Every structure is written in structure tokens, then in C-alpha cells.
């Protein structure tokens, strides 16, 4: 992939309880590595990954710079969220398929994300992805404490994409984040087309600042 300037920068947030593997997912996606002894995130971690998507209208490949944000899942750090959500194009909710309480806790995380991302704009302007992580610990799909069907139902109910991943083995990781990138690009392209139809265009800085999302 080219190392030149990206055509578009997007902001992607990872949220969920502590210990579900958010930091490991970022490390796996951005560097292909896995650290068994990775420390819990304190405050905010930030990583960047360039990906390519197809512009279906132009038939061209576009390079996106994904700005990936991870914040601590511990309750005492939840005061960071107001600034954390600002300008988001996508929100990734992560749970551990082996720990049902982390799935149950998603409802509170989702309500918080909706409050910041879906209150003042079109509710479809931000892409949501639900990730069930740590599937490497489940030799069979039926071994998951949170069934795939249950998670899929939750994702469908809340208009979210869905993926099962393992940060350790990298199963599903790249595919999940690539899907987010494609959906964000398509959404921003759709918004731009609508603006043009009304005789205006989105400013370049709007498309390159991660400002196509919430807040």
C-alpha cells in the first residue's frame, strides 16, 4: 500500500468493559502482533492504520487513515467520554464471548454512545460495529458463553455490524475493521452526494478531520 497522504481520515472508537481485549484488537489490527502481558489502558490509547476501500462511483481505490481510539473500560475513567466521542465516524463495541457480564454491560455503553453520537445528527451518520472477541478460547462455536445468535440479534436490533474475532490469532480482526472503513466511506460519500444535490459540497476539512460523525 502507498505510504502517501490518505484521501480521507476517519475516527473510530472502541468501547466496552475492561479486559475484553480492546487494546489487543488495536495492536493486532495495526501491527499484527499480540502481547499476552499487555497492560490495561490508562486514559486513552491512539493508533493509526491506513486501509484501502473501493469508491464504487469512480471505480478507484481510496486510501483511508483510520484513527483508532481506545479508552479505559474501568468505571472511574468514564468521565473522559465527552471529548472521546467528539467527531467520531464509527463506534466499535467489544465484549468477551466467554464473559456474559461484558455482553450485558454493552447496553450501558451503547446508551452512552447514542447520547453523544445519535442525538444531534441523523441517527445513521455514525457506523456501529459489535465485536465478540476471544473466540480462540472456544474450539466450537457452541462453547461461547454468549451465543452467536444472541449477539447477532442484539446487533440487528441496534442497527450494528457484527463480527467475531480473536486478537490473539487475528481471526476476523482485519475483516471487521475493513468493513467499518468501507461503511464509513460509503456513508460519507452518500452524505456528500446529498449535499451536492442541494447545491453544496462537503468541505475538504470536514472529510479529512474525522468530523463526519458525532458531536
C-alpha positions as CSV (number, residue, x, y, z in Angstrom):
1,X,0.0,0.0,0.0
2,X,1.1,3.5,-0.7
3,X,2.6,5.4,2.2
4,X,1.5,8.8,0.8
5,X,-1.2,11.1,2.1
6,X,-4.5,9.5,2.8
7,X,-7.6,10.6,0.8
8,X,-9.7,10.6,4.0
9,X,-9.2,10.4,7.7
10,X,-11.8,8.8,9.9
11,X,-12.1,8.5,13.7
12,X,-13.0,5.1,15.1
13,X,-13.7,4.5,18.8
14,X,-13.5,1.2,20.8
15,X,-15.6,0.9,23.9
16,X,-16.5,-1.9,26.3
17,X,-15.7,-3.2,29.7
18,X,-12.1,-3.6,30.9
19,X,-10.5,-6.8,29.9
20,X,-12.5,-7.6,26.8
21,X,-9.4,-7.1,24.6
22,X,-9.9,-3.6,23.0
23,X,-6.2,-2.8,23.3
24,X,-5.2,-6.2,21.9
25,X,-7.5,-5.8,19.0
26,X,-5.9,-2.4,18.1
27,X,-2.4,-4.0,18.4
28,X,-3.5,-6.9,16.3
29,X,-5.0,-4.8,13.6
30,X,-2.3,-2.1,13.4
31,X,0.8,-4.2,13.8
32,X,-0.3,-7.9,13.5
33,X,1.1,-8.5,17.0
34,X,-0.2,-10.0,20.2
35,X,1.0,-9.4,23.7
36,X,-0.2,-11.7,26.5
37,X,1.1,-9.3,29.1
38,X,-0.4,-6.1,27.6
39,X,-1.4,-3.7,30.4
40,X,-4.8,-2.3,30.9
41,X,-5.3,1.0,29.2
42,X,-5.0,4.0,31.4
43,X,-6.7,7.0,29.9
44,X,-6.6,6.9,26.1
45,X,-4.6,5.0,23.6
46,X,-4.4,6.1,20.0
47,X,-3.2,4.3,16.9
48,X,-3.4,4.9,13.1
49,X,-3.8,2.3,10.4
50,X,-4.1,3.0,6.6
51,X,-6.5,0.9,4.6
52,X,-7.9,0.9,1.1
53,X,-11.5,1.0,0.0
54,X,-13.2,1.0,-3.4
55,X,-15.0,4.1,-4.5
56,X,-17.8,2.3,-6.4
57,X,-18.9,5.5,-8.1
58,X,-15.4,6.3,-9.5
59,X,-14.1,2.8,-9.7
60,X,-11.0,3.9,-7.9
61,X,-9.2,2.7,-4.8
62,X,-9.1,5.3,-2.0
63,X,-6.8,5.3,1.0
64,X,-8.3,5.9,4.4
65,X,-6.4,6.7,7.5
66,X,-8.2,5.1,10.4
67,X,-7.6,7.0,13.7
68,X,-8.3,4.3,16.3
69,X,-9.1,5.4,19.9
70,X,-9.2,3.1,22.9
71,X,-10.1,4.3,26.4
72,X,-10.1,2.5,29.7
73,X,-13.1,0.4,30.4
74,X,-12.9,0.9,34.2
75,X,-15.8,2.9,35.6
76,X,-13.6,5.5,37.1
77,X,-12.4,6.7,33.7
78,X,-15.8,7.2,32.2
79,X,-15.5,11.0,32.7
80,X,-13.3,11.0,29.6
81,X,-16.1,10.2,27.3
82,X,-17.5,13.6,26.2
83,X,-14.3,14.6,24.4
84,X,-13.6,11.0,23.4
85,X,-16.7,10.7,21.3
86,X,-16.4,14.1,19.6
87,X,-16.0,13.8,15.8
88,X,-16.4,10.0,15.7
89,X,-17.3,8.3,12.4
90,X,-17.6,4.8,13.9
91,X,-18.1,3.2,17.3
92,X,-16.9,-0.4,18.0
93,X,-18.5,-2.1,21.0
94,X,-16.4,-5.0,22.2
95,X,-17.3,-7.9,24.5
96,X,-15.6,-11.1,25.5
97,X,-17.6,-14.1,24.2
98,X,-16.5,-16.1,27.3
99,X,-17.8,-13.5,29.8
100,X,-21.5,-12.9,29.7
101,X,-21.3,-9.9,32.0
102,X,-19.3,-8.0,29.4
103,X,-22.1,-8.5,26.9
104,X,-24.7,-7.4,29.4
105,X,-22.7,-4.3,30.1
106,X,-22.9,-3.3,26.4
107,X,-26.3,-1.8,26.9
108,X,-24.9,1.0,29.1
109,X,-22.0,1.6,26.7
110,X,-24.5,1.7,23.8
111,X,-26.8,4.2,25.6
112,X,-23.8,6.4,26.3
113,X,-22.6,6.3,22.7
114,X,-26.1,7.0,21.4
115,X,-26.4,10.0,23.7
116,X,-23.2,11.5,22.2
117,X,-23.4,10.3,18.6
118,X,-27.1,9.9,17.7
119,X,-28.8,12.8,19.5
120,X,-27.9,15.8,17.4
121,X,-27.4,14.3,13.9
122,X,-29.0,11.8,11.6
123,X,-29.0,8.6,13.7
124,X,-27.4,6.7,10.8
125,X,-24.5,9.1,10.4
126,X,-22.2,7.0,12.7
127,X,-21.4,3.4,11.9
128,X,-21.7,0.9,14.8
129,X,-19.9,-2.4,15.0
130,X,-20.4,-5.1,17.6
131,X,-17.3,-7.4,18.1
132,X,-17.3,-10.6,20.1
133,X,-13.6,-11.1,20.9
134,X,-11.5,-14.0,22.2
135,X,-13.1,-16.7,20.1
136,X,-9.7,-18.6,20.2
137,X,-10.8,-19.8,23.6
138,X,-13.8,-21.6,22.1
139,X,-12.9,-24.6,20.0
140,X,-16.5,-24.9,18.9
141,X,-19.0,-22.1,18.3
142,X,-21.3,-23.7,20.9
143,X,-18.6,-23.2,23.5
144,X,-19.2,-19.5,23.6
145,X,-20.8,-18.3,26.8
146,X,-22.6,-15.6,24.7
147,X,-24.1,-17.4,21.7
148,X,-23.6,-16.0,18.2
149,X,-27.3,-15.9,17.7
150,X,-27.8,-13.8,20.8
151,X,-25.1,-11.3,19.8
152,X,-26.4,-11.2,16.2
153,X,-29.9,-10.4,17.5
154,X,-28.5,-7.6,19.6
155,X,-26.6,-6.2,16.7
156,X,-29.6,-6.3,14.4
157,X,-31.8,-4.7,17.0
158,X,-29.5,-1.7,17.2
159,X,-28.5,-1.5,13.5
160,X,-24.9,-2.6,14.1
161,X,-22.5,-4.6,12.0
162,X,-21.3,-7.8,13.8
163,X,-18.1,-9.7,13.9
164,X,-16.4,-12.5,15.9
165,X,-12.7,-12.1,16.4
166,X,-9.6,-13.2,18.1
167,X,-6.9,-10.6,18.7
168,X,-4.5,-13.5,19.6
169,X,-4.9,-15.4,16.4
170,X,-6.0,-12.4,14.3
171,X,-9.1,-14.3,13.1
172,X,-11.7,-11.8,11.8
173,X,-9.8,-8.7,13.0
174,X,-8.7,-7.2,9.7
175,X,-12.1,-8.1,8.1
176,X,-14.0,-6.4,10.9
177,X,-12.1,-3.1,10.7
178,X,-12.0,-3.1,6.9
179,X,-15.8,-3.5,7.0
180,X,-16.1,-0.5,9.2
181,X,-13.8,1.6,6.9
182,X,-15.9,0.6,3.9
183,X,-19.2,1.5,5.6
184,X,-17.9,4.8,6.8
185,X,-16.5,5.7,3.4
186,X,-19.9,4.8,1.8
187,X,-21.8,6.8,4.4
188,X,-19.6,9.9,3.8
189,X,-19.9,9.6,0.1
190,X,-23.6,9.3,0.4
191,X,-23.7,12.4,2.6
192,X,-21.6,14.3,0.1
193,X,-23.9,13.3,-2.8
194,X,-26.9,14.6,-0.8
195,X,-25.1,17.8,-0.2
196,X,-24.3,18.2,-3.8
197,X,-27.9,17.5,-4.7
198,X,-28.8,20.5,-2.6
199,X,-26.2,22.7,-4.4
200,X,-23.5,22.4,-1.7
201,X,-20.5,20.2,-1.1
202,X,-18.8,19.0,2.0
203,X,-15.7,20.9,2.7
204,X,-12.4,19.1,2.4
205,X,-11.7,19.7,6.0
206,X,-14.9,18.1,7.0
207,X,-13.9,14.9,5.2
208,X,-10.3,14.9,6.5
209,X,-10.8,15.7,10.1
210,X,-12.8,12.8,11.3
211,X,-15.7,15.2,11.5
212,X,-18.3,13.3,9.6
213,X,-19.6,11.6,12.7
214,X,-21.0,12.7,16.0
215,X,-20.8,15.9,18.1
